[in-house]
């Protein structure tokens, strides 16, 4: 005798919650971040490689080998002094990154501190700091470098100080504006009601909440510092010979544009790659560190 048929009810399908992707999981899916990071790492790797190895010495002059075309010995040829182009590009990356890192560090250190003080103190303190920032905007990096060169002479230190000073007011205004928005938040008001002082609130609550904005801005300022360093070196106010620099390479190539135009293309392409990489990296970090944009992705 056959068993009676029983109706079976399918068990309900319970959707499992999708675990949130980690920062690096989202970063690897972001095209701007990946491309910008790859280009920035390429420039950084070139600078680090120049510390231990270059195909030829970037300081050695060989007039007999000047303006040679690309070959097995000189992959990109030689310049008007017989120096290897690849070696100059590698050593120039080191100079550019060193100037950019130090200049941005100066801008971040003083700009963030002044912006946080202006936001926390308010009143006359804020007014004095912001008017100082407005005054500093009147002295771009090139003008500051010209004045410093007239006093202490041109050089890498001159370009670092000039670029760093120009970045201070930009970062001061950004920090102050971002910090003011945090000071109006409820958790900061609760911290003030609990008896915390302004310095402690700034360190524990304000600075951590604007750190992502500062990181993104630092990458953009780094790209601007590279452009400024190249411009100052091109004008003869920055890195001085025999130290290689992309701006100096452009300066040396300007008289040979019709005879050997590639001498200007190589350092120009290097500057473009570095600036493009940092800008793409900054755009990617902005999307990844902003909670609203991160949720949309």
Secondary structure, DSSP 8 states (H G I E B T S, - for coil): ----------------------HHHHHTT-HHHHHHHHHHHHHHHHHHHHHH--SS-TT---GGGTT----SSSTT-B-TTS-BHHHHHHHHHHHHHHHHHHHHHHHHHHHHHHHHHHHHH-HHHHHHHHHHHHHHTTS-HHHHHHHHHHHH-SSHHHHHHHHHHHHHHHHHHHHHHHHHHHHTSHHHHHHHHTT--HHHHIIIIIHHHHHHHHHHHHHHHHHHHHHHHHHHHHTTSSS-TTS--HHHHHHHHGGGTTT-THHHHHHHHHHHHHHHHHHHHHHHHHHHH-HHHHHH-
